[in-house]
Amino acid sequence: MSLNRIIILGGGFGGIAAVRALKGCDAEVLLLDRRNHHIFQPLLYQVATAVLAPSEVAAPLRQLAQEQPNLSVMMGEVTGVDLAAKIVRLKAPGLPERRLAFDYLVVATGARPSYFGHDEFAAYAPSLKTLADAEAIRARVLSAYEFAEQTDDLEERSRALTFVLVGGGATGVELAASIAQMARITMRCNFRRIDAADTRILLLEGGKRILANFDESLSRKAALRLEKLGVTVRTGVVVEVVDERGVFASGERIESATVLWTAGVQASPIVKMLDTTTDRAGRACVGPFLSLADHSNVFVVGDAAAFIQADRPLPGVAQVAIQQGRYVGKRIAGEIRKRRPDSRPFEYFDRGNMAVVGKNFAVLERGRIRTSGFATWLLWAFLHVMFLPQLQNRLRVQMQWLWSYFSGQRSSRLIPEPLNAKPEQVVSKVGKL
């Protein structure tokens, strides 16, 4: 008798949690992802701002297969899903398309940036979702300072030292604070013709306040902390145009060489392949057991799923994805073992929401508990280290954080050269800022 095959799409928090919950299950588990690594996204902004190296926030997916005998990992792009035939089509680089049959399917493909109908903005305002995004942003930020140091045009220098972040959620707040501290501490004595402290950082938010998913008191404290770091926070600002010269927002032109998009997200395009009901963000509407209405063997978790609890959709945070992935994995394992399926629907246990605003300051909300400051920052640091995917990640990040904390330096301030680039081409690339 052949084993049941469980295909899991996506090696993010939800997919990894589902994989681990299926350890020991008498089934064949296939993990499919277009990347060969898992990214610890909460610290991705630190890669973008040169605090950490990419390898410190990522782990190879094949490490899981080494630890879990019933798991196989395949790298490739999912090109189609046929729920009626129970087939997933996978295209790996250099190989013909494969048709993979499944008995159970778990879609944990996460989210991608949303430019709210203006996809043309992406060419000028990169988002932060992958390691490649983080490295591109790091190169863009550092190149702006190199250009400002060399140009004699004062207007162009001012434009190079102006950074605009669109979106006042956790990513925007954390990224803005980290850039501010890099400018005023790490690079304060690195240049001879410019003062990095002259950096101008604007955080634009279309809503009434930043960190809208936090209590208003914490949002206000985070805004005050950003202002103290030198970040200008503007709320109620709608960005209408993004181009190579900067942004046009609420009737004002802001000249900037570096615009970063931290505004919205939408579900992965793979959700559309399921041909099911979705919400406005493109997330699949799932039932109480996280399965599709017409396909009880197909589950959607994490940022790809629209799950309503207490009359509100769950937020797109790591803990939601982890708990949903673990629930689905255990549910499938129970069915395969011929046990009666768990009749209890999924219920999210809120362990709190955190955001860090530079060195020594973070905000935390958990139920009625609302805290901020240094102690909260220490708790944030401890929890993030503990949840890193591998022991070596934890050790590296601890050492790098200690070094940065006491020295103010960031060891990953590298601008990668294009493949086979000549020196003059690198200089030319910086000059295009």
DAQUI-V978174 format. One record per pair of residues at least 24 apart in sequence whose ideal C-beta (glycine too) atoms are under 7 Angstrom apart, sorted by the first residue. I is the first residue (numbers start at 1). J is the second residue. D is the distance in whole Angstrom. If there is no record, write none. Layout:
I&J&D ; I&J&D
This chain:
3&27&5 ; 3&28&5 ; 4&103&4 ; 4&104&7 ; 4&336&5 ; 5&30&7 ; 5&101&6 ; 5&102&5 ; 5&103&5 ; 6&102&7 ; 6&103&7 ; 6&104&4 ; 6&106&7 ; 6&332&6 ; 7&32&6 ; 7&88&6 ; 7&100&6 ; 7&102&4 ; 7&105&5 ; 8&106&4 ; 8&108&6 ; 9&78&6 ; 9&106&7 ; 9&107&5 ; 9&108&6 ; 9&109&5 ; 9&270&6 ; 10&108&4 ; 10&109&4 ; 10&110&6 ; 11&35&7 ; 11&38&5 ; 11&61&5 ; 12&38&7 ; 12&108&6 ; 12&110&5 ; 12&302&6 ; 12&321&7 ; 13&302&6 ; 13&318&5 ; 13&321&4 ; 13&322&5 ; 13&325&7 ; 14&108&4 ; 14&301&4 ; 14&302&3 ; 14&321&4 ; 14&322&7 ; 14&324&6 ; 14&325&4 ; 15&108&4 ; 15&325&6 ; 16&325&7 ; 17&321&7 ; 17&322&5 ; 17&325&3 ; 17&326&5 ; 17&329&7 ; 18&106&5 ; 18&108&6 ; 18&301&7 ; 18&325&4 ; 18&328&5 ; 18&329&4 ; 19&64&6 ; 19&68&7 ; 19&71&6 ; 21&326&5 ; 21&329&3 ; 21&330&5 ; 21&333&7 ; 22&329&5 ; 22&332&7 ; 22&333&6 ; 23&68&5 ; 25&70&6 ; 25&333&4 ; 25&336&6 ; 26&336&6 ; 27&70&6 ; 27&336&5 ; 28&70&6 ; 29&70&5 ; 29&71&5 ; 30&72&5 ; 30&74&6 ; 30&100&7 ; 31&61&6 ; 31&71&6 ; 31&73&5 ; 32&74&5 ; 32&76&7 ; 32&78&6 ; 32&90&6 ; 33&61&6 ; 33&75&6 ; 34&75&7 ; 34&76&7 ; 34&77&5 ; 36&60&6 ; 36&61&6 ; 36&62&7 ; 36&75&5 ; 37&61&6 ; 38&389&6 ; 39&130&7 ; 39&131&6 ; 40&388&6 ; 40&389&6 ; 42&318&6 ; 42&384&6 ; 43&384&6 ; 44&128&6 ; 44&134&5 ; 45&128&6 ; 45&171&6 ; 45&174&5 ; 45&175&5 ; 45&178&6 ; 46&178&7 ; 47&131&7 ; 47&134&4 ; 47&138&7 ; 48&128&6 ; 48&134&4 ; 48&137&4 ; 48&138&5 ; 48&175&7 ; 49&138&7 ; 49&175&7 ; 49&178&4 ; 49&179&6 ; 49&182&6 ; 50&138&6 ; 50&182&7 ; 50&410&4 ; 50&412&5 ; 50&413&4 ; 51&178&7 ; 51&400&7 ; 51&404&6 ; 51&410&5 ; 51&412&7 ; 52&397&6 ; 52&400&6 ; 52&412&6 ; 53&412&5 ; 54&131&5 ; 54&134&7 ; 54&135&7 ; 56&393&6 ; 56&396&5 ; 56&397&5 ; 56&400&7 ; 58&131&6 ; 59&389&4 ; 59&390&5 ; 59&393&6 ; 78&270&6 ; 80&273&6 ; 81&270&7 ; 81&273&4 ; 81&274&6 ; 83&274&7 ; 83&295&5 ; 83&298&6 ; 103&297&7 ; 104&297&5 ; 104&332&5 ; 105&297&7 ; 105&298&5 ; 106&299&5 ; 106&301&7 ; 106&328&6 ; 107&270&6 ; 107&271&7 ; 107&274&7 ; 107&299&7 ; 107&300&5 ; 107&304&6 ; 108&301&5 ; 108&302&5 ; 108&304&7 ; 108&321&7 ; 108&325&6 ; 109&268&4 ; 109&270&5 ; 109&304&5 ; 110&268&6 ; 110&302&6 ; 110&303&5 ; 110&304&6 ; 111&265&4 ; 111&266&6 ; 111&267&6 ; 111&268&7 ; 111&303&4 ; 111&316&6 ; 112&265&7 ; 112&266&6 ; 112&268&6 ; 113&261&6 ; 113&265&6 ; 114&264&4 ; 114&265&5 ; 114&266&4 ; 115&261&7 ; 116&264&6 ; 121&242&4 ; 121&261&7 ; 124&242&5 ; 124&243&6 ; 124&244&6 ; 124&259&6 ; 125&166&6 ; 125&242&5 ; 125&259&4 ; 125&260&6 ; 125&261&4 ; 126&260&6 ; 126&261&7 ; 127&261&5 ; 128&171&6 ; 128&175&7 ; 128&262&7 ; 135&416&7 ; 137&260&6 ; 139&415&5 ; 139&416&6 ; 140&258&5 ; 141&179&7 ; 141&258&6 ; 142&413&6 ; 142&415&5 ; 143&415&6 ; 143&430&5 ; 143&433&6 ; 144&257&5 ; 144&258&5 ; 144&433&6 ; 145&187&7 ; 145&191&7 ; 145&196&7 ; 146&430&5 ; 147&430&5 ; 147&431&7 ; 147&433&4 ; 148&194&5 ; 149&191&5 ; 149&193&5 ; 149&194&5 ; 157&194&7 ; 159&255&5 ; 159&256&6 ; 159&257&5 ; 160&257&5 ; 160&433&6 ; 161&198&6 ; 161&199&5 ; 161&200&6 ; 162&200&5 ; 162&255&6 ; 162&256&4 ; 163&199&7 ; 163&201&5 ; 163&256&6 ; 163&258&5 ; 164&202&5 ; 164&204&7 ; 164&246&7 ; 164&247&6 ; 164&254&6 ; 164&256&5 ; 164&259&5 ; 165&203&5 ; 165&204&7 ; 165&260&5 ; 165&262&6 ; 166&204&5 ; 166&239&5 ; 166&259&7 ; 166&261&5 ; 166&262&6 ; 166&263&5 ; 167&205&7 ; 167&261&7 ; 167&262&4 ; 167&263&3 ; 167&264&7 ; 168&203&6 ; 168&205&3 ; 168&210&3 ; 168&211&7 ; 168&235&7 ; 169&211&7 ; 169&262&6 ; 170&211&7 ; 170&355&4 ; 171&262&4 ; 172&203&6 ; 172&262&4 ; 173&210&6 ; 173&211&6 ; 173&222&6 ; 173&226&7 ; 173&355&6 ; 173&357&6 ; 174&355&6 ; 174&356&6 ; 175&260&7 ; 175&262&6 ; 176&201&6 ; 176&203&5 ; 176&226&6 ; 176&231&5 ; 177&226&6 ; 177&229&6 ; 177&231&7 ; 177&357&5 ; 177&358&4 ; 178&358&7 ; 180&229&4 ; 180&230&5 ; 180&231&5 ; 180&358&7 ; 181&229&7 ; 181&358&5 ; 181&359&6 ; 182&410&6 ; 184&230&7 ; 185&408&4 ; 186&408&6 ; 186&409&6 ; 186&410&5 ; 201&230&7 ; 201&231&5 ; 201&232&7 ; 202&232&5 ; 202&234&6 ; 202&254&7 ; 203&231&6 ; 203&233&5 ; 204&234&5 ; 204&237&5 ; 204&239&6 ; 204&249&6 ; 205&235&5 ; 205&237&7 ; 206&237&6 ; 206&238&5 ; 207&235&6 ; 208&235&6 ; 208&236&6 ; 209&235&6 ; 210&235&7 ; 211&355&6 ; 213&315&6 ; 213&353&7 ; 214&353&6 ; 214&363&6 ; 214&365&5 ; 215&365&6 ; 215&370&5 ; 217&370&6 ; 218&363&4 ; 218&365&6 ; 218&370&6 ; 218&372&6 ; 221&363&6 ; 221&372&5 ; 222&355&7 ; 222&357&5 ; 222&363&6 ; 225&357&4 ; 225&358&7 ; 225&361&5 ; 226&357&6 ; 229&358&5 ; 257&433&4 ; 265&303&7 ; 265&316&6 ; 267&303&7 ; 267&304&5 ; 268&304&6 ; 271&304&5 ; 279&306&4 ; 288&345&3 ; 288&346&7 ; 289&331&7 ; 289&345&6 ; 289&346&7 ; 290&324&6 ; 290&327&7 ; 290&328&6 ; 290&346&5 ; 299&328&5 ; 301&325&5 ; 301&328&6 ; 309&347&7 ; 309&348&6 ; 314&348&6 ; 317&353&7 ; 319&351&6 ; 320&348&6 ; 323&348&6 ; 323&349&7 ; 354&380&5 ; 356&380&5
